[in-house]
Amino acid sequence: MEQANQGTAFRLSNFPRAAVVVALSAATLGIIYGYDQSNIGGAQLFFEADLDLDTQQVELVTTMVVYGELIGAVMGGLIINRLGRKTSILGVAVGYALFCALSAVSVSAQMLGITRFFLGLTIGISLIAVPVFVAESVPARVRGATLVMYQVATVIGIILGYLFSFGLSSVDQSINWRLMLGIAAVPALVLIPVLMRLPETSRWLMMKGRVDDARASILVTDPDADVEAEVAAIEHTLRKESGGAIREMLRKPFLRATVFVVLLGFFIQITGINATVTYGPKIFQAMGATSNAQSIGLALLVQVIALIAVLVSMTKIDNWGRRPVLLSGIAIMIVAQLIMVAVFATQQGDEFSTLQVVFGFIGLALINVGFVFGFGSLVWVYSTESFPDRLRSYGSSAMLGSDLIANIIIAQFFLTVMATIGGAWSFGIFAILAAIAWLFVLKFAPETKGRDLDDIQVFWENGGTWPADEKRP
C-alpha cells in the first residue's frame, strides 16, 4: 500500500524535478486555502466595525465564501474534465489573486460578500482540482506523501492566517483587515508563472485521445517510468471508469456506501470544527479576551497545537487502523466540547476567571486536536476507499457536498445561536452531535487497514459486513 511507505517518501531525492514543482505548487495552494479559513476570523473583528455591520451581516459575509465553495465543488469535476487539470489549477491561482485583491479593496458589505462568494467558487474548484492534479502528476511512489503535504500545508496556512491577523491587529482598523484579506494574493501571483511551465497530466491527455502528448508528459513528470506500461495502465483504467454513473451509487450494492460517506461528510462539519476556526477569536472574546490581539493570539496557539496533532496522526493511521484513529479523535472532541460547556456554564455575569479562560483554551485546542487526529486525517481516505475506480470521484464529491452544506449551517448561524442561547448550550449541542457521530462510526465504519482497494468493495457488496469466512488483516 502507498501509505506504508510514507515515512521514506518525504525525501526529496525520491521526487523527480517536475514532481517537486507539482508538490510545492499544491502546497502553496493549500497554504492559501488554509490562510483564508482563518484570516477571516481575525479580519471580521475589524471590518465589522469599519463597515458598521451587525452580527447577522458578519455571518453572511463570512458564509458567502462557503456558498461559493459548494457551487465550485459541484462544478469542479465538470470543469477539470472539460478544460484540463493544468488549466483549471492555473485558473484557481488567478482566481485566488483576483478575488483576494478585490476583497481587500471592498467599500461595502455587499461588495465584500460578492468578492468572497467568487473566492469561495475558486476554492470549491480547487478542492476538486488540486488532489486530482497531484494524483495524476506525480509517480505512485510519492503520491501519498504529496497529498499529505497538501493537507499539512492547509493547517500551516490556517496558522499563517492567524499569525498575520495578530501582527496586523495594531494597525488602523480601516487598513488592517484589508491587508489581512489581500496578502493571500501575493503567493498566488508568484505561483502563476510556475504553473504555466508545468505539463498537462497524462491521464487527461489520454482522455482526450492525445496519446503522444501523454507520453511526453510522463517523461517530464517521471523520467524513470516505463512510458508504454504507464500508457497501457491509463487506457485500462479509463475503460473501467467509462461505465461509472451517479445512478449506480443510488442502488445496491453501493447505496449503503453512498449513505455512509454523505453522513460522514455531514458529521465532519456539523460537530463544530469550523466554528472554532472561523470564529475562534470571537469565542475567545466571549470568554473575556481583553483585546483583538489577545483573542487572535489565543486562536493562533490553538492551531499550532492542531498542527502538531496532524503530524502525529500521520504516523498512527496505518499502525492503529482507521476506526481506532477516527473514534479516538471524535472522543477527544466530545470531552473538549464538554469542557467548553463547563466553562460557559460556570460563568459569573460577564466575567470569566483566569482558570476558566485556561480551561476554555484547553477545550478549544482539544476540539481541533481531536478533529485533525480523527475526521481531518481520515475523511478523504474513507471517501476514496469506499468506491471502485469508476465511482471514486463521485463519492468524493458527495462527501464534499454534504460537508459544505453542514459548513454553511455553522458559518451562517453560529454567532447568532451563541448570542441567543449562550456558549454552554451551543457547545452542548456540538457535544451531542459529536456523540451521535461517534456511535455512527462505531456502527457503520469499516476497518480497511491493510486491505487492497478492490477487496474493500466486498464489505459493501456483503451488506456492510465482512464475509464470515474471510481472514482479517
Secondary structure, DSSP 4 states (H G I P E B T S, - for coil): -GGGGHHHHT-GGGS-HHHHHHHHHHHHHHHHHHHHHHHHHHHHHHHHHHTT--HHHHHHHHHHHHHHHHHHHHHHHHHHHHH-HHHHHHHHHHHHHHHHHHHHT--SHHHHHHHHHHHHHHHHHHHHHHHHHHHHHS-HHHHHHHHHHHHHHHHHHHHHHHHHHHHHTTS-HHHHHHHHHHTTHHHHHHHHHHHHTSPPPHHHHHHTT-HHHHHHHHHHH-TTS-HHHHHHHHHHHHHHHTT--HHHHTSTTTHHHHHHHHHHHHHHHHTTHHHHHHTHHHHHHHTT--SHHHHHHHHHHHHHHHHHHHHHHHTTHHHH-HHHHHHHHHHHHHHHHHHHHHHHHT-BTTB--HHHHHHHHHHHHHHHHHHHHTHHHHHHHHHHHSS-HHHHHHHHHHHHHHHHHHHHHHHHHHHHHHHHHHHHHHHHHHHHHHHHHHHHHHHH----TT--HHHHHHHHHTTSS--TTSPP-
